[in-house]
Amino acid sequence: MSEKSNREVVEQYVRAYVEEDLDTQDRLRHPDFVQEWPQSGERIRGLANARAIPEHYPGGLEGGRIDKKALHGSEDRWVVTPVGTLLRITGSGDVYTALFTAIYPGDSRPWHIAAFIELRDGKIVKETAIFGAPFDAPAWRAQWVERM
């Protein structure tokens, strides 16, 4: 059986991420895995610490909702999950970007997430995630923009 391409590893990892499949995430992460959240200034080192965070999420992760969207790009597919929705994966070699929407438990707003994923030896070695909450567009620029 041939080894998976990095693209396949990233697709499987992201799917496991939004489906809350912690065992698959662990299997696809490199032993030197590091996760960074620049907005909160946090760095998570190691597989055990990365797993402990979703396992100890206050109140559990139950209550996340599906946000159906189409994936974009020639190799992309539909992915619908309990916690969020993968919108797009781009990249090549050892560096990929994944865009998601997610609805966190207790929050009805669809957050946007950009994850920058780096691989080493066919495994995820680093993930940097940027989280963005929705906000109302300011009225002053309405004449120059198109509402999505």
C-alpha positions in Angstrom: 0.0 0.0 0.0 1.4 3.4 -1.0 1.9 6.2 1.6 -0.6 9.0 1.6 0.2 12.2 -0.1 0.6 15.3 2.1 -2.7 16.6 0.6 -4.5 13.4 1.7 -3.0 13.7 5.2 -4.2 17.3 5.5 -7.7 16.4 4.2 -8.0 13.5 6.7 -6.6 15.7 9.5 -9.0 18.5 8.9 -11.9 16.2 8.6 -10.9 14.6 11.9 -10.6 18.1 13.4 -14.1 19.2 12.6 -15.6 15.8 13.4 -13.8 15.8 16.8 -12.0 12.5 16.0 -9.2 12.9 18.5 -7.7 9.5 17.8 -7.3 10.3 14.1 -5.8 13.7 15.0 -3.3 12.0 17.3 -2.4 9.5 14.6 -1.8 12.2 12.0 0.2 14.5 14.2 4.0 14.4 14.4 5.5 13.6 17.8 7.0 17.2 17.8 3.5 18.7 17.2 3.0 22.4 18.1 -0.2 24.3 17.8 -0.3 28.1 18.0 -3.1 30.5 18.6 -1.7 34.0 18.0 -4.8 35.9 19.1 -4.6 34.5 22.6 -0.8 34.2 22.7 -0.9 30.5 23.4 1.4 27.7 22.2 0.4 24.1 22.8 3.3 21.6 22.7 2.9 17.9 22.3 0.2 15.4 21.5 -1.1 15.0 25.1 -1.6 18.8 25.6 -3.2 19.2 22.2 -5.7 16.4 23.0 -6.3 17.6 26.6 -7.8 20.9 25.4 -10.8 19.5 23.5 -11.2 16.8 26.1 -11.6 19.5 28.8 -13.6 22.1 26.9 -15.9 23.7 29.4 -19.3 22.0 29.1 -18.0 19.7 26.4 -18.1 20.3 22.6 -21.7 19.2 22.3 -23.8 21.8 20.7 -21.6 22.8 17.8 -23.7 23.0 14.7 -23.5 22.2 11.0 -23.0 25.2 8.7 -23.4 23.8 5.2 -21.2 25.4 2.6 -19.7 24.3 -0.7 -16.0 23.6 -0.9 -14.1 25.4 -3.6 -11.3 24.2 -5.9 -10.7 21.3 -8.3 -9.8 18.7 -5.7 -12.1 19.7 -3.0 -15.3 17.9 -1.8 -18.3 18.5 0.3 -17.6 18.0 4.0 -20.4 18.5 6.6 -19.6 18.0 10.3 -21.1 18.3 13.7 -18.8 21.2 14.8 -17.9 23.1 11.7 -17.5 23.0 8.0 -14.4 22.9 5.9 -14.6 25.5 3.1 -11.3 25.1 1.4 -7.8 23.5 1.6 -5.0 25.0 -0.5 -1.3 24.4 -0.6 1.4 22.0 -1.7 4.5 20.3 -0.5 4.7 20.6 3.3 2.5 23.8 3.8 -1.3 24.0 3.5 -4.0 26.4 4.5 -7.5 25.3 5.6 -10.5 27.6 5.9 -13.4 26.6 8.1 -16.6 27.9 9.7 -17.5 26.7 13.1 -20.3 27.4 15.6 -19.0 27.0 19.1 -21.2 25.5 21.8 -23.2 28.3 23.4 -22.6 30.7 20.6 -24.9 30.9 17.6 -22.5 33.0 15.5 -20.6 31.3 12.7 -16.9 31.9 13.4 -14.3 31.8 10.6 -11.0 29.9 11.1 -7.9 29.9 9.0 -5.4 27.1 9.9 -1.9 27.1 8.5 -0.7 23.5 8.6 2.9 22.4 8.2 4.0 18.8 7.7 7.2 16.8 8.5 7.7 13.2 7.6 4.2 12.9 6.3 2.6 14.1 9.6 1.2 17.4 10.9 4.0 19.1 12.8 2.7 22.6 13.3 -0.7 24.2 13.1 -1.3 27.9 13.5 -5.0 28.9 13.8 -6.5 32.3 13.5 -10.1 32.7 14.8 -12.5 35.4 13.6 -15.9 36.2 15.1 -18.4 37.8 12.8 -19.2 41.5 13.1 -21.5 44.0 11.5 -20.0 45.8 8.6 -19.7 49.6 9.2 -22.2 51.7 7.3 -19.6 54.2 6.1 -18.2 51.9 3.5 -21.4 50.4 2.2 -21.2 52.3 -1.2 -17.9 50.5 -2.1 -18.7 46.9 -1.0 -21.0 44.1 -1.9 -22.7 42.1 0.9 -22.0 38.4 1.0 
